[in-house]
């Protein structure tokens, strides 16, 4: 994957923005789990988001589409599976912790190299 010359801090910033948007979509799905006719949404993969990041303005969000679930739709037309959404929320939180840790370590390294640490 070509990162288009993005440095670590810009790449981490894009990842955090994508994770924030993913968490928002998952949260909306969980909140709408009992709404008749609601169709679960999902965010585009990070790889696609990253490929388009150079072309998109910084204020534009990742693409959100209807989720293609393997589970059946219930009688009300709702296709949200809470178990899937809870796994997605936990995965997003774990990725967020990892990226923020890497960002912090890179910042500490920059300070150490500059001789202020």
Secondary structure, DSSP 8 states (H G I E B T S, - for coil): ---TT--HHHHHHHHHHHHHHHHHHHHHHHHTTTSTT---EEE--HHHHHHHHTTS-TT----EEE---SS---TTS----HHHHHHHHHHHHHHHHHHHHHHHHHHHHHHHHHT--
